[in-house]
């Protein structure tokens, strides 16, 4: 079995609102409960470190960093109607970024083959100078910048299967040819970005790949996108590291999304991400928790991901059976991206 690290800490509970909110501490509690009874060979737990100011500001503005730090002085600070901070939020947000960096370092050092960072608050909506969509700092984006700027890799791929488009991640790398951002998401839906024509700009033209999906799509449509868009483009890009924004709010039971993905679907997407990493970068793969707000669906889906991360990368990878509702979108995406990739 492959060696997997789980990066997690009870301190992720310390980011909390003073009112009922879907992005709540119980998300980490149920994952800790799941891990306490989870048995799998070659699985180890790693305690995260906090990210430094210099690391966070690889993606975020210095003044914004100070602004988030200052919000910790309030019992309840609202960045926007969806996004809050309290006394424990700044330290927890640094630990969330640092948790993904801890996972990256463990994989880069060869201590494990892959890793799953169970962190909160999530990150993929966070912009350079703005918190939004439950996100304070962009955990995965900072990890990509860290791999490039600090560890001197040339190419990093980010796969985002959260039900919401990762507008923050897209914006941060929209003009970069060193990060390939590939997102499949419910559309139209919050935050309103992620259309087919958003492909990057300047040197980054072609390095943003969006697959906007209609509500109600299930495992098979998601796997068709992987097999016909993400996998062929990823192979041609040849990343030196693969990061996954692992949002589980496209699960059929999630209260915020309207998708129909199952635990088996998440395992199949994880297998594809793992296969792509094996083919292009010796298996270097880290997933980081984003959304997922039905607690039992979250726990079951994260468990399915961890089980898949442990399996050898050369195990059979059955193609999608059906999923033809996605044909029109995939064909349009292929036409748009044919200027940049052979798909």
VOGU-3710 file (C-alpha; in Angstrom, 3 decimals, decimal comma):
1> xxxxxxxxxx> 0,000/0,000/0,000  1,035/3,584/-0,555  2,147/5,600/2,480  -0,318/8,349/3,372  -0,095/11,144/5,928  -3,147/12,702/7,558  -2,434/16,216/8,780  -4,980/17,201/11,427  -5,226/18,904/14,812  -7,989/19,571/17,331
11> xxxxxxxxxx> -6,962/23,223/17,173  -8,944/23,501/13,923  -12,033/23,549/16,146  -11,014/26,991/17,491  -12,386/28,909/14,480  -16,040/29,391/15,362  -18,946/31,761/14,817  -21,228/33,104/17,537  -24,254/31,987/15,480  -25,285/28,909/13,514
21> xxxxxxxxxx> -23,084/28,521/10,454  -22,540/25,590/8,048  -18,737/25,930/8,269  -18,586/24,868/11,901  -16,186/23,098/14,275  -18,226/19,884/14,128  -16,784/19,323/10,648  -13,393/18,588/12,191  -14,851/16,750/15,178  -16,602/14,177/13,000
31> xxxxxxxxxx> -13,461/13,666/10,933  -11,440/13,110/14,104  -14,061/10,569/15,182  -13,805/8,867/11,798  -10,015/8,722/12,029  -10,143/7,241/15,541  -11,770/4,125/14,145  -10,055/4,061/10,759  -7,644/1,207/10,155  -5,313/1,245/7,160
41> xxxxxxxxxx> -1,727/0,124/6,680  0,935/2,778/6,081  -1,217/5,601/7,444  0,406/8,099/9,773  -0,800/11,235/11,501  1,254/14,436/11,397  0,727/17,505/13,570  0,531/20,690/11,457  2,653/23,753/11,941  1,427/27,321/11,571
51> xxxxxxxxxx> 2,317/29,126/8,366  4,535/32,180/8,636  3,653/35,661/7,486  6,176/35,317/4,649  4,492/32,125/3,467  0,943/33,483/3,569  2,011/36,626/1,714  3,274/34,553/-1,182  -0,374/34,915/-2,256  -1,949/37,548/-0,017
61> xxxxxxxxxx> -1,296/41,242/0,373  0,638/42,338/3,487  -2,110/44,773/4,484  -4,739/42,063/4,121  -2,706/39,729/6,336  -2,652/42,448/9,015  -6,379/43,038/8,526  -7,208/39,374/9,216  -4,884/39,432/12,216  -6,721/42,495/13,547
71> xxxxxxxxxx> -10,091/40,788/13,198  -9,038/38,450/16,016  -9,547/41,328/18,436  -13,310/41,060/17,914  -15,663/38,540/19,466  -17,427/38,236/16,122  -16,158/39,986/12,983  -17,999/39,715/9,642  -15,889/40,051/6,491  -19,101/39,549/4,513
81> xxxxxxxxxx> -22,494/37,913/5,262  -20,973/34,433/4,793  -17,492/34,861/6,235  -16,712/35,396/9,891  -13,794/35,612/12,297  -13,519/35,388/16,054  -10,718/35,392/18,619  -9,390/32,005/17,507  -9,756/32,507/13,781  -6,441/34,096/12,819
91> xxxxxxxxxx> -4,340/31,449/14,544  -6,541/28,709/13,101  -6,251/30,178/9,601  -2,450/30,189/9,900  -2,615/26,560/11,021  -4,840/25,733/8,029  -2,292/27,120/5,581  0,489/25,505/7,566  -1,324/22,177/7,590  -1,237/22,018/3,797
101> xxxxxxxxxx> 2,427/23,090/3,806  3,166/20,370/6,374  1,597/17,819/4,032  3,568/19,158/1,061  6,834/19,001/2,991  6,195/15,403/4,076  5,611/14,324/0,475  8,541/16,317/-0,905  10,854/14,824/1,735  9,793/11,312/0,741
111> xxxxxxxxxx> 8,406/10,555/4,203  5,061/9,552/2,626  3,742/9,046/-0,891  0,714/11,304/-0,529  -1,177/13,225/2,126  -4,573/14,585/3,111  -4,656/17,846/5,089  -7,867/18,005/7,133  -7,911/21,742/7,764  -10,332/24,582/8,338
121> xxxxxxxxxx> -11,270/27,272/7,562  -11,344/26,332/3,870  -9,496/28,462/1,366  -10,287/28,391/-2,338  -12,527/31,506/-2,371  -9,978/33,721/-0,592  -8,629/36,447/-2,872  -5,352/38,322/-2,640  -6,941/41,098/-0,574  -10,323/39,730/0,461
131> xxxxxxxxxx> -11,948/37,010/2,549  -15,090/35,454/1,142  -17,091/32,241/0,941  -16,098/31,036/4,444  -12,396/31,401/3,467  -9,740/33,626/5,099  -6,461/32,548/3,470  -6,181/30,443/0,325  -4,578/27,296/1,720  -4,029/25,406/-1,542
141> xxxxxxxxxx> -2,942/28,471/-3,486  -0,285/29,270/-0,876  0,899/25,658/-1,101  1,238/25,966/-4,894  3,148/29,229/-4,557  5,347/27,659/-1,872  6,175/24,742/-4,166  7,158/27,150/-6,933  8,771/30,054/-5,075  10,361/28,265/-2,116
151> xxxxxxxxxx> 10,900/24,687/-3,295  11,637/25,787/-6,904  9,299/23,496/-8,795  8,361/24,604/-12,292  4,829/23,242/-12,709  2,019/22,526/-10,228  -1,500/21,321/-11,021  -4,492/22,100/-8,810  -7,632/19,974/-9,207  -10,706/21,469/-7,531
161> xxxxxxxxxx> -13,793/19,266/-7,164  -15,639/21,430/-4,615  -19,238/22,192/-5,654  -18,332/25,900/-5,773  -15,854/27,369/-8,210  -12,558/28,343/-6,585  -12,557/31,943/-7,749  -9,718/32,894/-5,411  -7,392/30,183/-6,682  -8,254/30,994/-10,285
171> xxxxxxxxxx> -7,604/34,712/-9,831  -4,274/34,214/-8,068  -2,848/32,144/-10,947  -4,855/33,492/-13,889  -1,758/34,944/-15,570  0,630/32,150/-14,650  1,775/29,298/-16,883  3,320/27,483/-13,918  0,050/26,534/-12,238  -2,629/24,602/-14,116
181> xxxxxxxxxx> -5,949/25,166/-12,333  -8,693/22,680/-13,236  -12,127/23,038/-11,633  -15,420/21,215/-12,068  -18,278/22,876/-10,238  -21,995/23,563/-10,223  -22,805/26,454/-12,554  -24,394/28,935/-12,396  -23,884/28,992/-8,655  -21,933/30,864/-5,993
191> xxxxxxxxxx> -19,585/32,722/-6,537  -20,660/33,226/-10,169  -17,284/32,559/-11,768  -15,936/29,523/-13,609  -17,457/29,849/-17,081  -15,993/27,899/-20,004  -14,421/31,005/-21,502  -12,353/31,752/-18,393  -9,121/30,136/-19,597  -6,423/32,444/-18,218
201> xxxxxxxxxx> -4,752/35,533/-19,634  -1,329/36,607/-20,840  1,257/33,942/-20,111  -1,465/32,034/-18,279  -3,754/31,662/-21,289  -4,841/28,034/-21,440  -3,743/27,213/-17,911  -7,193/27,652/-16,372  -9,571/24,800/-17,224  -13,178/25,206/-16,121
211> xxxxxxxxxx> -15,877/22,546/-16,366  -19,172/24,212/-15,355  -21,775/21,529/-14,647  -25,539/21,773/-14,353  -27,194/20,946/-11,038  -28,085/17,307/-10,497  -25,021/15,745/-12,117  -23,652/12,577/-10,526  -20,501/10,444/-10,378  -20,536/9,579/-14,058
221> xxxxxxxxxx> -20,578/13,171/-15,318  -17,750/14,051/-12,952  -15,672/11,095/-14,141  -16,309/11,979/-17,780  -14,810/15,424/-17,115  -11,750/13,823/-15,565  -11,308/11,313/-18,374  -11,900/13,673/-21,292  -10,515/16,978/-19,991  -8,471/16,914/-16,807
231> xxxxxxxxxx> -6,468/13,739/-17,382  -5,334/14,435/-20,978  -4,515/18,080/-20,269  -2,773/17,185/-17,025  -0,611/14,612/-18,798  0,468/17,187/-21,359  1,176/19,779/-18,669  3,348/17,260/-16,780  3,042/18,742/-13,277  5,786/18,182/-10,741
241> xxxxxxxxxx> 3,198/18,114/-7,960  -0,590/17,649/-7,838  -2,769/19,443/-5,283  -6,480/18,740/-4,781  -8,998/21,183/-3,348  -11,148/18,407/-1,902  -14,607/19,822/-1,312  -17,288/17,296/-0,410  -20,254/19,635/-0,861  -21,033/18,095/-4,259
251> xxxxxxxxxx> -22,205/15,020/-2,317  -25,851/14,128/-2,866  -26,676/14,790/0,796  -24,985/18,173/1,117  -27,337/21,007/2,151  -25,569/23,725/0,129  -25,069/22,088/-3,266  -27,406/20,375/-5,698  -25,084/17,700/-7,098  -25,389/13,912/-6,768
261> xxxxxxxxxx> -21,824/12,678/-6,169  -21,414/9,630/-3,895  -18,603/8,249/-1,776  -17,720/5,964/-4,687  -17,491/9,008/-6,943  -15,025/10,737/-4,630  -12,930/7,565/-4,493  -12,930/7,384/-8,297  -11,860/11,032/-8,621  -9,134/10,447/-6,029
271> xxxxxxxxxx> -7,939/7,444/-8,035  -7,646/9,599/-11,130  -5,738/12,326/-9,312  -3,445/9,643/-7,874  -2,926/8,048/-11,312  -2,114/11,407/-12,885  0,416/12,142/-10,141  1,959/8,688/-10,576  2,334/9,211/-14,318  3,792/12,714/-14,149
281> xxxxxxxxxx> 5,514/13,378/-10,799  6,309/10,115/-8,995  2,968/10,217/-7,197  3,445/13,548/-5,407  -0,097/14,343/-4,314  -1,702/16,336/-1,493  -5,421/16,884/-0,936  -6,708/19,659/1,318  -10,202/19,862/2,758  -12,452/22,581/1,358
291> xxxxxxxxxx> -16,262/22,336/1,668  -18,636/19,592/2,795  -21,458/20,409/5,205  -23,449/17,229/5,767  -21,393/15,756/8,574  -21,904/12,061/7,879  -21,424/12,497/4,132  -18,233/14,438/4,867  -16,841/11,714/7,120  -17,738/8,908/4,719
301> xxxxxxxxxx> -16,329/10,729/1,702  -13,076/11,687/3,418  -12,690/8,066/4,491  -13,213/6,917/0,891  -10,512/9,353/-0,237  -8,056/8,089/2,374  -8,743/4,481/1,455  -8,100/5,287/-2,203  -4,883/7,178/-1,445  -3,518/3,962/0,096
311> xxxxxxxxxx> -4,114/1,775/-2,937  -1,383/1,308/-5,534  -1,628/3,762/-8,412  -1,596/1,042/-11,090  -4,852/-0,562/-9,957  -7,586/-0,701/-12,649  -9,352/2,593/-13,323  -12,735/1,860/-14,941  -14,062/4,596/-17,184  -17,336/6,411/-16,698
321> xxxxxxxxxx> -20,451/4,405/-17,507  -22,876/6,899/-18,971  -22,614/10,527/-17,917  -23,767/11,623/-21,367  -25,530/14,682/-19,978  -22,072/16,259/-19,811  -21,355/15,708/-23,530  -22,313/19,191/-24,685  -20,282/20,960/-22,026  -17,242/18,722/-22,600
331> xxxxxxxxxx> -17,359/19,287/-26,361  -17,583/23,053/-25,873  -14,698/22,961/-23,387  -12,579/20,928/-25,781  -13,281/23,448/-28,553  -12,351/26,399/-26,323  -9,174/24,698/-25,062  -8,066/23,318/-28,433  -6,120/26,540/-28,982  -3,847/25,502/-26,137
341> xxx> -4,052/21,695/-25,722  -4,689/18,573/-27,752  -7,796/17,111/-26,127
//
